[in-house]
Amino acid sequence: MASTLSAWYHRIYERTPPKGLLRHFVYQGAGVVAFTLYISAQVSLFDEIRPVGGRGLVFLLTFVTSVLFWWWSAYMLLYRRVPLRQMLPPAWQREAASPVLESSLRSSSPTGSHQVREAMARQALSWR
């Protein structure tokens, strides 16, 4: 999954992936660790916050942590070659448009779903 996302981000940002097998494995390994920590944090966050703040607070904190995670993961999948501030709009859009994206991906072919993702990413990049 990480290599597919990395290739997709490199294509969107018109970058070429750096050379070096070790560097590639280190970044992907760090991505797996980060994803595991992200999921663990989400689950523990749900357990702690739900009794205190209810669904609204859970939604808000889930949204914020998701945006931060996708922002950081896109930055790392591009091997830190695109400035972090430039990466925020796609992360924000990824979370804000997630239900629309998911429904359109279910109804389209693999080629169509790739085109939907690329079109949404290009739209997010136009925010810069």
Chimera marker file (.cmm) of the C-alpha trace (Angstrom):
<marker_set name="trace">
<marker id="1" x="0.000" y="0.000" z="0.000" r="1" g="1" b="0" radius="0.5"/>
<marker id="2" x="2.800" y="2.428" z="0.870" r="1" g="1" b="0" radius="0.5"/>
<marker id="3" x="4.569" y="1.950" z="-2.450" r="1" g="1" b="0" radius="0.5"/>
<marker id="4" x="1.325" y="2.554" z="-4.349" r="1" g="1" b="0" radius="0.5"/>
<marker id="5" x="0.597" y="5.747" z="-2.405" r="1" g="1" b="0" radius="0.5"/>
<marker id="6" x="4.189" y="6.878" z="-2.833" r="1" g="1" b="0" radius="0.5"/>
<marker id="7" x="4.042" y="6.351" z="-6.598" r="1" g="1" b="0" radius="0.5"/>
<marker id="8" x="0.729" y="8.186" z="-6.725" r="1" g="1" b="0" radius="0.5"/>
<marker id="9" x="2.054" y="11.172" z="-4.746" r="1" g="1" b="0" radius="0.5"/>
<marker id="10" x="5.202" y="11.311" z="-6.878" r="1" g="1" b="0" radius="0.5"/>
<marker id="11" x="3.061" y="11.434" z="-9.983" r="1" g="1" b="0" radius="0.5"/>
<marker id="12" x="0.766" y="14.141" z="-8.610" r="1" g="1" b="0" radius="0.5"/>
<marker id="13" x="3.606" y="16.349" z="-7.394" r="1" g="1" b="0" radius="0.5"/>
<marker id="14" x="5.618" y="15.621" z="-10.546" r="1" g="1" b="0" radius="0.5"/>
<marker id="15" x="8.616" y="14.279" z="-8.647" r="1" g="1" b="0" radius="0.5"/>
<marker id="16" x="10.828" y="11.309" z="-9.336" r="1" g="1" b="0" radius="0.5"/>
<marker id="17" x="11.423" y="8.877" z="-6.493" r="1" g="1" b="0" radius="0.5"/>
<marker id="18" x="14.961" y="9.003" z="-5.109" r="1" g="1" b="0" radius="0.5"/>
<marker id="19" x="17.385" y="6.166" z="-5.709" r="1" g="1" b="0" radius="0.5"/>
<marker id="20" x="18.498" y="3.855" z="-2.959" r="1" g="1" b="0" radius="0.5"/>
<marker id="21" x="16.900" y="0.638" z="-1.811" r="1" g="1" b="0" radius="0.5"/>
<marker id="22" x="17.840" y="1.141" z="1.855" r="1" g="1" b="0" radius="0.5"/>
<marker id="23" x="16.299" y="4.618" z="1.956" r="1" g="1" b="0" radius="0.5"/>
<marker id="24" x="13.146" y="3.261" z="0.340" r="1" g="1" b="0" radius="0.5"/>
<marker id="25" x="12.805" y="0.473" z="2.925" r="1" g="1" b="0" radius="0.5"/>
<marker id="26" x="13.506" y="2.806" z="5.854" r="1" g="1" b="0" radius="0.5"/>
<marker id="27" x="10.778" y="5.224" z="4.794" r="1" g="1" b="0" radius="0.5"/>
<marker id="28" x="8.275" y="2.463" z="4.148" r="1" g="1" b="0" radius="0.5"/>
<marker id="29" x="9.112" y="0.788" z="7.443" r="1" g="1" b="0" radius="0.5"/>
<marker id="30" x="8.623" y="4.087" z="9.239" r="1" g="1" b="0" radius="0.5"/>
<marker id="31" x="5.286" y="4.410" z="7.454" r="1" g="1" b="0" radius="0.5"/>
<marker id="32" x="4.124" y="1.025" z="8.726" r="1" g="1" b="0" radius="0.5"/>
<marker id="33" x="5.125" y="1.976" z="12.266" r="1" g="1" b="0" radius="0.5"/>
<marker id="34" x="3.394" y="5.362" z="11.940" r="1" g="1" b="0" radius="0.5"/>
<marker id="35" x="0.194" y="3.755" z="10.640" r="1" g="1" b="0" radius="0.5"/>
<marker id="36" x="0.196" y="1.283" z="13.529" r="1" g="1" b="0" radius="0.5"/>
<marker id="37" x="0.659" y="4.099" z="16.033" r="1" g="1" b="0" radius="0.5"/>
<marker id="38" x="-2.059" y="6.143" z="14.329" r="1" g="1" b="0" radius="0.5"/>
<marker id="39" x="-4.614" y="3.319" z="14.553" r="1" g="1" b="0" radius="0.5"/>
<marker id="40" x="-3.647" y="2.572" z="18.156" r="1" g="1" b="0" radius="0.5"/>
<marker id="41" x="-3.984" y="6.240" z="19.080" r="1" g="1" b="0" radius="0.5"/>
<marker id="42" x="-7.385" y="6.431" z="17.404" r="1" g="1" b="0" radius="0.5"/>
<marker id="43" x="-8.695" y="3.420" z="19.341" r="1" g="1" b="0" radius="0.5"/>
<marker id="44" x="-7.382" y="4.644" z="22.693" r="1" g="1" b="0" radius="0.5"/>
<marker id="45" x="-8.681" y="8.129" z="21.930" r="1" g="1" b="0" radius="0.5"/>
<marker id="46" x="-12.172" y="6.733" z="21.305" r="1" g="1" b="0" radius="0.5"/>
<marker id="47" x="-12.143" y="4.856" z="24.609" r="1" g="1" b="0" radius="0.5"/>
<marker id="48" x="-11.026" y="7.878" z="26.639" r="1" g="1" b="0" radius="0.5"/>
<marker id="49" x="-13.043" y="10.638" z="24.972" r="1" g="1" b="0" radius="0.5"/>
<marker id="50" x="-16.395" y="8.972" z="24.269" r="1" g="1" b="0" radius="0.5"/>
<marker id="51" x="-17.616" y="8.984" z="27.912" r="1" g="1" b="0" radius="0.5"/>
<marker id="52" x="-16.497" y="12.596" z="28.390" r="1" g="1" b="0" radius="0.5"/>
<marker id="53" x="-17.499" y="14.355" z="25.170" r="1" g="1" b="0" radius="0.5"/>
<marker id="54" x="-19.778" y="12.040" z="23.261" r="1" g="1" b="0" radius="0.5"/>
<marker id="55" x="-19.903" y="11.622" z="19.506" r="1" g="1" b="0" radius="0.5"/>
<marker id="56" x="-19.233" y="15.246" z="18.622" r="1" g="1" b="0" radius="0.5"/>
<marker id="57" x="-15.903" y="15.374" z="20.407" r="1" g="1" b="0" radius="0.5"/>
<marker id="58" x="-14.938" y="11.951" z="19.042" r="1" g="1" b="0" radius="0.5"/>
<marker id="59" x="-15.688" y="13.168" z="15.519" r="1" g="1" b="0" radius="0.5"/>
<marker id="60" x="-13.709" y="16.373" z="16.000" r="1" g="1" b="0" radius="0.5"/>
<marker id="61" x="-10.638" y="14.658" z="17.432" r="1" g="1" b="0" radius="0.5"/>
<marker id="62" x="-10.808" y="11.894" z="14.820" r="1" g="1" b="0" radius="0.5"/>
<marker id="63" x="-10.927" y="14.486" z="12.055" r="1" g="1" b="0" radius="0.5"/>
<marker id="64" x="-7.970" y="16.440" z="13.472" r="1" g="1" b="0" radius="0.5"/>
<marker id="65" x="-5.782" y="13.373" z="14.033" r="1" g="1" b="0" radius="0.5"/>
<marker id="66" x="-6.679" y="11.992" z="10.601" r="1" g="1" b="0" radius="0.5"/>
<marker id="67" x="-5.718" y="15.223" z="8.847" r="1" g="1" b="0" radius="0.5"/>
<marker id="68" x="-2.437" y="15.327" z="10.763" r="1" g="1" b="0" radius="0.5"/>
<marker id="69" x="-1.697" y="11.695" z="9.964" r="1" g="1" b="0" radius="0.5"/>
<marker id="70" x="-2.403" y="11.997" z="6.210" r="1" g="1" b="0" radius="0.5"/>
<marker id="71" x="-0.498" y="15.264" z="6.073" r="1" g="1" b="0" radius="0.5"/>
<marker id="72" x="2.576" y="13.714" z="7.638" r="1" g="1" b="0" radius="0.5"/>
<marker id="73" x="2.301" y="10.449" z="5.686" r="1" g="1" b="0" radius="0.5"/>
<marker id="74" x="2.153" y="12.241" z="2.328" r="1" g="1" b="0" radius="0.5"/>
<marker id="75" x="5.201" y="14.249" z="3.351" r="1" g="1" b="0" radius="0.5"/>
<marker id="76" x="7.106" y="11.090" z="4.272" r="1" g="1" b="0" radius="0.5"/>
<marker id="77" x="5.969" y="9.151" z="1.181" r="1" g="1" b="0" radius="0.5"/>
<marker id="78" x="7.472" y="11.931" z="-0.905" r="1" g="1" b="0" radius="0.5"/>
<marker id="79" x="10.731" y="11.423" z="1.009" r="1" g="1" b="0" radius="0.5"/>
<marker id="80" x="10.449" y="14.915" z="2.581" r="1" g="1" b="0" radius="0.5"/>
<marker id="81" x="11.131" y="16.523" z="-0.806" r="1" g="1" b="0" radius="0.5"/>
<marker id="82" x="7.965" y="18.660" z="-0.879" r="1" g="1" b="0" radius="0.5"/>
<marker id="83" x="7.568" y="21.346" z="1.811" r="1" g="1" b="0" radius="0.5"/>
<marker id="84" x="5.272" y="20.325" z="4.644" r="1" g="1" b="0" radius="0.5"/>
<marker id="85" x="3.113" y="23.464" z="4.315" r="1" g="1" b="0" radius="0.5"/>
<marker id="86" x="2.422" y="22.575" z="0.684" r="1" g="1" b="0" radius="0.5"/>
<marker id="87" x="1.133" y="19.175" z="1.788" r="1" g="1" b="0" radius="0.5"/>
<marker id="88" x="-1.685" y="20.399" z="4.074" r="1" g="1" b="0" radius="0.5"/>
<marker id="89" x="-4.460" y="21.084" z="1.503" r="1" g="1" b="0" radius="0.5"/>
<marker id="90" x="-4.431" y="17.521" z="0.081" r="1" g="1" b="0" radius="0.5"/>
<marker id="91" x="-4.517" y="16.063" z="3.597" r="1" g="1" b="0" radius="0.5"/>
<marker id="92" x="-7.411" y="18.322" z="4.520" r="1" g="1" b="0" radius="0.5"/>
<marker id="93" x="-9.288" y="17.457" z="1.355" r="1" g="1" b="0" radius="0.5"/>
<marker id="94" x="-8.596" y="13.754" z="1.806" r="1" g="1" b="0" radius="0.5"/>
<marker id="95" x="-10.501" y="13.790" z="5.090" r="1" g="1" b="0" radius="0.5"/>
<marker id="96" x="-13.151" y="16.336" z="4.134" r="1" g="1" b="0" radius="0.5"/>
<marker id="97" x="-14.063" y="14.559" z="0.886" r="1" g="1" b="0" radius="0.5"/>
<marker id="98" x="-13.641" y="11.020" z="2.169" r="1" g="1" b="0" radius="0.5"/>
<marker id="99" x="-17.350" y="9.969" z="2.003" r="1" g="1" b="0" radius="0.5"/>
<marker id="100" x="-17.726" y="11.377" z="-1.519" r="1" g="1" b="0" radius="0.5"/>
<marker id="101" x="-14.501" y="9.732" z="-2.621" r="1" g="1" b="0" radius="0.5"/>
<marker id="102" x="-15.431" y="6.361" z="-1.162" r="1" g="1" b="0" radius="0.5"/>
<marker id="103" x="-18.847" y="6.278" z="-2.824" r="1" g="1" b="0" radius="0.5"/>
<marker id="104" x="-17.430" y="7.287" z="-6.198" r="1" g="1" b="0" radius="0.5"/>
<marker id="105" x="-14.648" y="4.704" z="-5.922" r="1" g="1" b="0" radius="0.5"/>
<marker id="106" x="-17.119" y="1.918" z="-5.215" r="1" g="1" b="0" radius="0.5"/>
<marker id="107" x="-19.142" y="2.773" z="-8.297" r="1" g="1" b="0" radius="0.5"/>
<marker id="108" x="-16.264" y="3.058" z="-10.758" r="1" g="1" b="0" radius="0.5"/>
<marker id="109" x="-13.749" y="0.725" z="-12.318" r="1" g="1" b="0" radius="0.5"/>
<marker id="110" x="-10.119" y="0.531" z="-11.131" r="1" g="1" b="0" radius="0.5"/>
<marker id="111" x="-9.083" y="2.910" z="-13.890" r="1" g="1" b="0" radius="0.5"/>
<marker id="112" x="-11.934" y="5.262" z="-13.093" r="1" g="1" b="0" radius="0.5"/>
<marker id="113" x="-11.144" y="5.233" z="-9.390" r="1" g="1" b="0" radius="0.5"/>
<marker id="114" x="-7.542" y="6.185" z="-10.127" r="1" g="1" b="0" radius="0.5"/>
<marker id="115" x="-8.774" y="9.069" z="-12.269" r="1" g="1" b="0" radius="0.5"/>
<marker id="116" x="-11.119" y="10.218" z="-9.486" r="1" g="1" b="0" radius="0.5"/>
<marker id="117" x="-8.268" y="10.190" z="-6.951" r="1" g="1" b="0" radius="0.5"/>
<marker id="118" x="-5.926" y="12.015" z="-9.293" r="1" g="1" b="0" radius="0.5"/>
<marker id="119" x="-8.535" y="14.656" z="-10.145" r="1" g="1" b="0" radius="0.5"/>
<marker id="120" x="-9.239" y="15.295" z="-6.469" r="1" g="1" b="0" radius="0.5"/>
<marker id="121" x="-5.544" y="15.549" z="-5.680" r="1" g="1" b="0" radius="0.5"/>
<marker id="122" x="-4.940" y="17.958" z="-8.538" r="1" g="1" b="0" radius="0.5"/>
<marker id="123" x="-7.842" y="20.077" z="-7.301" r="1" g="1" b="0" radius="0.5"/>
<marker id="124" x="-6.290" y="20.127" z="-3.827" r="1" g="1" b="0" radius="0.5"/>
<marker id="125" x="-2.964" y="21.168" z="-5.281" r="1" g="1" b="0" radius="0.5"/>
<marker id="126" x="-4.603" y="24.126" z="-6.963" r="1" g="1" b="0" radius="0.5"/>
<marker id="127" x="-5.158" y="25.608" z="-3.476" r="1" g="1" b="0" radius="0.5"/>
<marker id="128" x="-1.463" y="26.526" z="-3.238" r="1" g="1" b="0" radius="0.5"/>
<link id1="1" id2="2" r="1" g="1" b="0" radius="0.2"/>
<link id1="2" id2="3" r="1" g="1" b="0" radius="0.2"/>
<link id1="3" id2="4" r="1" g="1" b="0" radius="0.2"/>
<link id1="4" id2="5" r="1" g="1" b="0" radius="0.2"/>
<link id1="5" id2="6" r="1" g="1" b="0" radius="0.2"/>
<link id1="6" id2="7" r="1" g="1" b="0" radius="0.2"/>
<link id1="7" id2="8" r="1" g="1" b="0" radius="0.2"/>
<link id1="8" id2="9" r="1" g="1" b="0" radius="0.2"/>
<link id1="9" id2="10" r="1" g="1" b="0" radius="0.2"/>
<link id1="10" id2="11" r="1" g="1" b="0" radius="0.2"/>
<link id1="11" id2="12" r="1" g="1" b="0" radius="0.2"/>
<link id1="12" id2="13" r="1" g="1" b="0" radius="0.2"/>
<link id1="13" id2="14" r="1" g="1" b="0" radius="0.2"/>
<link id1="14" id2="15" r="1" g="1" b="0" radius="0.2"/>
<link id1="15" id2="16" r="1" g="1" b="0" radius="0.2"/>
<link id1="16" id2="17" r="1" g="1" b="0" radius="0.2"/>
<link id1="17" id2="18" r="1" g="1" b="0" radius="0.2"/>
<link id1="18" id2="19" r="1" g="1" b="0" radius="0.2"/>
<link id1="19" id2="20" r="1" g="1" b="0" radius="0.2"/>
<link id1="20" id2="21" r="1" g="1" b="0" radius="0.2"/>
<link id1="21" id2="22" r="1" g="1" b="0" radius="0.2"/>
<link id1="22" id2="23" r="1" g="1" b="0" radius="0.2"/>
<link id1="23" id2="24" r="1" g="1" b="0" radius="0.2"/>
<link id1="24" id2="25" r="1" g="1" b="0" radius="0.2"/>
<link id1="25" id2="26" r="1" g="1" b="0" radius="0.2"/>
<link id1="26" id2="27" r="1" g="1" b="0" radius="0.2"/>
<link id1="27" id2="28" r="1" g="1" b="0" radius="0.2"/>
<link id1="28" id2="29" r="1" g="1" b="0" radius="0.2"/>
<link id1="29" id2="30" r="1" g="1" b="0" radius="0.2"/>
<link id1="30" id2="31" r="1" g="1" b="0" radius="0.2"/>
<link id1="31" id2="32" r="1" g="1" b="0" radius="0.2"/>
<link id1="32" id2="33" r="1" g="1" b="0" radius="0.2"/>
<link id1="33" id2="34" r="1" g="1" b="0" radius="0.2"/>
<link id1="34" id2="35" r="1" g="1" b="0" radius="0.2"/>
<link id1="35" id2="36" r="1" g="1" b="0" radius="0.2"/>
<link id1="36" id2="37" r="1" g="1" b="0" radius="0.2"/>
<link id1="37" id2="38" r="1" g="1" b="0" radius="0.2"/>
<link id1="38" id2="39" r="1" g="1" b="0" radius="0.2"/>
<link id1="39" id2="40" r="1" g="1" b="0" radius="0.2"/>
<link id1="40" id2="41" r="1" g="1" b="0" radius="0.2"/>
<link id1="41" id2="42" r="1" g="1" b="0" radius="0.2"/>
<link id1="42" id2="43" r="1" g="1" b="0" radius="0.2"/>
<link id1="43" id2="44" r="1" g="1" b="0" radius="0.2"/>
<link id1="44" id2="45" r="1" g="1" b="0" radius="0.2"/>
<link id1="45" id2="46" r="1" g="1" b="0" radius="0.2"/>
<link id1="46" id2="47" r="1" g="1" b="0" radius="0.2"/>
<link id1="47" id2="48" r="1" g="1" b="0" radius="0.2"/>
<link id1="48" id2="49" r="1" g="1" b="0" radius="0.2"/>
<link id1="49" id2="50" r="1" g="1" b="0" radius="0.2"/>
<link id1="50" id2="51" r="1" g="1" b="0" radius="0.2"/>
<link id1="51" id2="52" r="1" g="1" b="0" radius="0.2"/>
<link id1="52" id2="53" r="1" g="1" b="0" radius="0.2"/>
<link id1="53" id2="54" r="1" g="1" b="0" radius="0.2"/>
<link id1="54" id2="55" r="1" g="1" b="0" radius="0.2"/>
<link id1="55" id2="56" r="1" g="1" b="0" radius="0.2"/>
<link id1="56" id2="57" r="1" g="1" b="0" radius="0.2"/>
<link id1="57" id2="58" r="1" g="1" b="0" radius="0.2"/>
<link id1="58" id2="59" r="1" g="1" b="0" radius="0.2"/>
<link id1="59" id2="60" r="1" g="1" b="0" radius="0.2"/>
<link id1="60" id2="61" r="1" g="1" b="0" radius="0.2"/>
<link id1="61" id2="62" r="1" g="1" b="0" radius="0.2"/>
<link id1="62" id2="63" r="1" g="1" b="0" radius="0.2"/>
<link id1="63" id2="64" r="1" g="1" b="0" radius="0.2"/>
<link id1="64" id2="65" r="1" g="1" b="0" radius="0.2"/>
<link id1="65" id2="66" r="1" g="1" b="0" radius="0.2"/>
<link id1="66" id2="67" r="1" g="1" b="0" radius="0.2"/>
<link id1="67" id2="68" r="1" g="1" b="0" radius="0.2"/>
<link id1="68" id2="69" r="1" g="1" b="0" radius="0.2"/>
<link id1="69" id2="70" r="1" g="1" b="0" radius="0.2"/>
<link id1="70" id2="71" r="1" g="1" b="0" radius="0.2"/>
<link id1="71" id2="72" r="1" g="1" b="0" radius="0.2"/>
<link id1="72" id2="73" r="1" g="1" b="0" radius="0.2"/>
<link id1="73" id2="74" r="1" g="1" b="0" radius="0.2"/>
<link id1="74" id2="75" r="1" g="1" b="0" radius="0.2"/>
<link id1="75" id2="76" r="1" g="1" b="0" radius="0.2"/>
<link id1="76" id2="77" r="1" g="1" b="0" radius="0.2"/>
<link id1="77" id2="78" r="1" g="1" b="0" radius="0.2"/>
<link id1="78" id2="79" r="1" g="1" b="0" radius="0.2"/>
<link id1="79" id2="80" r="1" g="1" b="0" radius="0.2"/>
<link id1="80" id2="81" r="1" g="1" b="0" radius="0.2"/>
<link id1="81" id2="82" r="1" g="1" b="0" radius="0.2"/>
<link id1="82" id2="83" r="1" g="1" b="0" radius="0.2"/>
<link id1="83" id2="84" r="1" g="1" b="0" radius="0.2"/>
<link id1="84" id2="85" r="1" g="1" b="0" radius="0.2"/>
<link id1="85" id2="86" r="1" g="1" b="0" radius="0.2"/>
<link id1="86" id2="87" r="1" g="1" b="0" radius="0.2"/>
<link id1="87" id2="88" r="1" g="1" b="0" radius="0.2"/>
<link id1="88" id2="89" r="1" g="1" b="0" radius="0.2"/>
<link id1="89" id2="90" r="1" g="1" b="0" radius="0.2"/>
<link id1="90" id2="91" r="1" g="1" b="0" radius="0.2"/>
<link id1="91" id2="92" r="1" g="1" b="0" radius="0.2"/>
<link id1="92" id2="93" r="1" g="1" b="0" radius="0.2"/>
<link id1="93" id2="94" r="1" g="1" b="0" radius="0.2"/>
<link id1="94" id2="95" r="1" g="1" b="0" radius="0.2"/>
<link id1="95" id2="96" r="1" g="1" b="0" radius="0.2"/>
<link id1="96" id2="97" r="1" g="1" b="0" radius="0.2"/>
<link id1="97" id2="98" r="1" g="1" b="0" radius="0.2"/>
<link id1="98" id2="99" r="1" g="1" b="0" radius="0.2"/>
<link id1="99" id2="100" r="1" g="1" b="0" radius="0.2"/>
<link id1="100" id2="101" r="1" g="1" b="0" radius="0.2"/>
<link id1="101" id2="102" r="1" g="1" b="0" radius="0.2"/>
<link id1="102" id2="103" r="1" g="1" b="0" radius="0.2"/>
<link id1="103" id2="104" r="1" g="1" b="0" radius="0.2"/>
<link id1="104" id2="105" r="1" g="1" b="0" radius="0.2"/>
<link id1="105" id2="106" r="1" g="1" b="0" radius="0.2"/>
<link id1="106" id2="107" r="1" g="1" b="0" radius="0.2"/>
<link id1="107" id2="108" r="1" g="1" b="0" radius="0.2"/>
<link id1="108" id2="109" r="1" g="1" b="0" radius="0.2"/>
<link id1="109" id2="110" r="1" g="1" b="0" radius="0.2"/>
<link id1="110" id2="111" r="1" g="1" b="0" radius="0.2"/>
<link id1="111" id2="112" r="1" g="1" b="0" radius="0.2"/>
<link id1="112" id2="113" r="1" g="1" b="0" radius="0.2"/>
<link id1="113" id2="114" r="1" g="1" b="0" radius="0.2"/>
<link id1="114" id2="115" r="1" g="1" b="0" radius="0.2"/>
<link id1="115" id2="116" r="1" g="1" b="0" radius="0.2"/>
<link id1="116" id2="117" r="1" g="1" b="0" radius="0.2"/>
<link id1="117" id2="118" r="1" g="1" b="0" radius="0.2"/>
<link id1="118" id2="119" r="1" g="1" b="0" radius="0.2"/>
<link id1="119" id2="120" r="1" g="1" b="0" radius="0.2"/>
<link id1="120" id2="121" r="1" g="1" b="0" radius="0.2"/>
<link id1="121" id2="122" r="1" g="1" b="0" radius="0.2"/>
<link id1="122" id2="123" r="1" g="1" b="0" radius="0.2"/>
<link id1="123" id2="124" r="1" g="1" b="0" radius="0.2"/>
<link id1="124" id2="125" r="1" g="1" b="0" radius="0.2"/>
<link id1="125" id2="126" r="1" g="1" b="0" radius="0.2"/>
<link id1="126" id2="127" r="1" g="1" b="0" radius="0.2"/>
<link id1="127" id2="128" r="1" g="1" b="0" radius="0.2"/>
</marker_set>
